[in-house]
Amino acid sequence: MRRNRKLLLAAVATGGVAVPLAIAGVAFGHGYTDSPESRQAKCASGEVADCGAVAHEPQSVEGPKGFPDNDIADGSICSAGLEGFAALDDPRGGEWPTTTMNPGEQTFHWTLTAPHATDKWEFFITKDGWDGTKALTRADLEAEPFFTQDDGGAKPGNSVDLTVNVPDKTGRHLILGVWTIADTSNAFYACSDVTFE
């Protein structure tokens, strides 16, 4: 699916093809977290500048499912390995704006522009001592997600609230949300910068 989208976008960009955007199974919208606010949501709202293409399509950070065992390279996790969204991997000197977070029960929200049959929702968090001035790697994250909800292929609506028990942390951290699709080989990724008080 990602290859088909790249080929279509290249053809449209070069003027070689005039096609409607809703053709033969190619979808151009999916989902992202907006609570806690993800990097792509901050880019889309204009809170963060110089984000490139993701500012216009925050819902499209789509890569292979199976994290952390998939082939997304360390250092490009927040962009799901997509070159066009590499601004999401740039640590910006540790200066991404953060969302204030408390440990314990919280509601995390996904906005979905094209709901898909869902395998599961997961959230990972960085280890204590994480260096926010460097691009995210697997070694930066706790070994297991702190939240997993299996949906067994159910198709959600355009708005999903998840009741999450956030671990006891202090200071600045990064939360990685992964929405794994049941009927494709992909998942959607969202990195949220948070500060625990």
C-alpha positions in Angstrom: 0.0 0.0 0.0 2.8 2.4 0.9 4.5 1.7 -2.5 1.2 2.3 -4.4 0.8 5.7 -2.6 4.4 6.7 -3.4 3.9 5.8 -7.1 0.6 7.7 -7.3 1.9 10.8 -5.5 5.0 10.8 -7.8 2.8 10.6 -10.8 0.5 13.4 -9.6 3.4 15.6 -8.6 5.0 15.4 -12.0 1.8 16.0 -13.8 1.9 12.7 -15.6 -1.4 11.5 -14.3 -4.7 13.2 -13.6 -6.7 11.0 -11.3 -9.1 11.3 -8.5 -7.5 10.7 -5.1 -10.0 7.9 -4.2 -9.0 5.2 -6.7 -8.6 1.5 -6.6 -8.1 1.0 -2.8 -5.6 3.8 -2.2 -6.5 5.6 1.0 -5.2 9.0 1.9 -6.1 9.4 5.6 -5.9 7.4 8.7 -5.2 8.5 12.3 -3.1 10.1 15.0 -3.2 10.9 18.7 -4.2 14.3 19.8 -4.3 13.6 23.6 -1.6 13.5 24.6 -0.9 15.7 21.6 1.4 14.0 19.2 4.2 15.7 17.2 2.2 15.4 14.0 -0.8 17.1 15.7 1.5 19.9 16.9 2.7 20.3 13.4 -0.8 20.3 11.9 -2.0 22.9 14.4 0.9 25.2 13.6 2.3 25.1 17.1 5.5 23.7 15.7 6.9 25.0 12.4 9.1 23.6 9.7 7.5 20.2 9.8 7.2 19.5 6.0 4.4 17.4 4.6 3.2 16.0 7.9 1.8 19.4 8.7 -0.8 18.7 6.0 -1.4 15.0 6.7 -0.8 14.2 10.4 -3.0 11.1 9.9 -0.6 9.4 7.4 2.3 8.3 9.6 1.9 4.7 8.5 4.6 2.0 8.6 4.9 -1.8 8.9 3.2 -3.4 11.9 4.9 -5.6 14.4 6.8 -3.0 16.4 9.3 -3.3 18.0 10.3 -6.3 15.9 9.6 -4.7 12.5 12.2 -3.1 10.1 11.6 0.6 11.0 15.1 1.8 11.7 16.1 3.2 15.1 16.1 7.0 14.8 13.2 7.0 12.5 10.5 5.5 14.7 8.4 8.7 15.1 8.1 9.0 11.3 7.4 5.3 10.9 10.5 5.3 8.6 8.9 7.6 6.0 11.5 10.1 4.6 8.8 12.7 3.9 7.9 12.8 7.6 11.5 12.8 9.0 10.8 16.1 10.8 9.0 14.0 13.4 12.3 12.2 14.2 14.3 15.5 14.6 14.7 15.9 18.4 15.0 19.7 17.9 17.5 19.9 20.6 15.0 18.4 23.1 12.7 21.4 22.6 9.5 19.8 21.3 6.6 21.4 23.3 5.3 18.9 25.9 2.0 18.0 27.3 1.8 18.0 31.1 1.0 14.4 32.3 0.3 12.7 35.6 0.8 9.0 36.4 -2.3 6.9 36.9 -5.5 6.7 34.9 -5.7 9.0 31.9 -7.8 9.2 28.7 -5.8 9.0 25.5 -7.6 10.1 22.3 -7.0 9.1 18.7 -8.6 11.0 15.8 -9.2 8.7 12.9 -9.8 10.1 9.4 -10.2 6.6 7.9 -11.0 4.0 10.4 -9.7 0.5 9.8 -10.4 -2.9 11.3 -8.2 -2.9 14.4 -5.9 -5.5 15.8 -4.7 -3.6 18.8 -3.7 -0.2 20.4 -0.4 0.1 22.3 1.5 2.8 24.1 5.2 2.6 25.0 7.2 5.1 27.1 10.8 6.1 27.4 13.0 4.8 30.2 14.1 7.0 33.1 17.1 9.0 32.0 16.0 9.2 28.3 18.0 11.8 26.4 15.4 14.0 24.5 18.1 15.6 22.4 18.6 12.4 20.4 16.3 10.6 17.9 14.2 7.8 19.5 15.6 4.3 19.4 14.1 1.0 20.7 16.7 1.0 23.5 15.2 4.3 24.8 11.8 2.6 25.4 10.7 0.4 28.2 10.8 -3.2 27.0 7.0 -3.7 27.1 4.1 -1.4 26.3 2.5 0.1 29.3 -0.9 -0.3 27.6 -2.3 -2.8 25.2 -5.9 -3.2 24.1 -6.8 -6.0 21.6 -9.8 -5.1 19.4 -10.0 -8.4 17.6 -10.6 -6.8 14.2 -13.4 -4.5 15.3 -13.7 -1.3 13.2 -13.7 1.9 15.4 -15.5 5.2 14.7 -13.7 8.4 13.9 -12.9 9.1 17.5 -11.3 6.6 20.0 -10.9 7.2 23.7 -8.7 4.7 25.6 -8.5 4.6 29.4 -4.8 4.1 30.1 -2.9 3.6 33.3 0.2 5.8 32.9 3.3 4.6 34.8 4.9 6.5 37.6 7.5 8.7 35.9 9.1 12.1 36.5 10.4 14.8 34.2 10.4 14.7 30.4 9.5 11.6 28.5 8.2 10.5 25.1 5.1 8.2 24.6 4.9 6.2 21.4 1.4 5.2 20.3 0.9 2.4 17.8 -2.4 1.6 16.2 -2.1 -1.8 14.5 -4.4 -2.6 11.7 -6.0 -6.0 11.4 -6.6 -6.3 7.6 -3.4 -4.7 6.3 0.3 -5.2 7.0 0.6 -1.7 8.5 0.2 0.3 11.7 0.1 4.0 12.5 2.6 5.7 14.7 2.4 8.8 16.9 5.1 10.2 19.2 3.9 12.5 22.1 6.3 14.6 24.2 5.2 14.8 27.8 6.4 16.2 31.1 5.4 14.6 34.4 5.0 17.0 37.3 
